[in-house]
Amino acid sequence: MLSSSRPTSAASQHGTWPQQRQTTWIFSSQELRNSPSSRDGIDFNAESLQRAKGVMFIVQVGSQLRLAAPVIYIAAMMLHRFYTRFSMKRHHHYDIGATCIFLATKVEEHTRKLKDIVSVCCRVAQKKENLYIDEQSKEYWRWRDLILFNEELLLEALCFDFSYENPYTILATFARRFIPNERNRSPLIKSSWSFLNDSAKITLCLRYPPKALASAALYYASKITKLDVVPDPTIRDTGEGAIRNWWDDVPVSLDHIRHICSVLSDAFETSKKFPWEQKYTKQ
């Protein structure tokens, strides 16, 4: 059961993560299904769709604010973590999404003025790109007050825990280690980023640690692009003649990597209502 006071730690349904057991933000599928929203009567599929809509709101606002993809990802992760402790029945995904954007820009030191965040949130929420937002209007002040009020609630939900690894940073490290061919590096990174972008729309960040997600993104990219990813040449092969693969040099098993890819693939197949085609702005 997801705690109403502190997040609980649990093994992944597909195995344990011994190198990540110190974290309190890894949950089993069963725990995620027994969320505060589900206990409030919201169906799991409906909750998943609302999470995706909340992330897409973050993506659209973040893109208009010209935020880098890692910042948008952190905001999405905050939204997913928030709903492990609070119910969607009481907190709308747009309201929390806006607050996550505000907090993520501060945490990641990509600050934007609050008035700019409020103005973009108003336009995205009303689906009017050219809407003029009067800073003295009731709508402007409603969003402004909402973000500032929810910030304290979001900090409480996160337990003021900002000690996380960003999978995009890990992916950049993997690229330097495992893609010596610079011609291959750009398409592989681009495809890997697409995987991480799409993974943010579902709860993969609550089920697997960042190194596992980065590994799965690189594995996915290598299969899609059919470009070579090679073992780290600085590590000796101690496998008594066995052929070493690049995934032998990361703290994630190939079974786990493939499982993560299959989870995202299943989400594509079963959640056709999710606007998957939306991509992040990359800076």
Buried (B, 14 or more C-beta within 10 A) or exposed (E): EBEEEEBBBBBBBBEEBEEBEEBBBBBBBEBBEBBBBBEEEBEBEEBBBBBBBBBBBBBBBBBBBEBBBBBBBBBBBBBBBBBBBBBBEEBBBBBBBBBBBBBBBEBBEBEBEBEEBBBBBBBBBEEEEEEEBEEEEEBBEEBBEBBEEBBEBBBEBBBEBBEBBBBBEBBBEBBEBBBBEEEBBEBBBEBBBBBBBBBBBBBBBBBBBBBBBBBBBBBBBBEBBEBEBBBBEEEEEEEEEEEBEBBBBBEBBEEBBBBBBEBBEEBEEEBEEBEBEBEBBBE
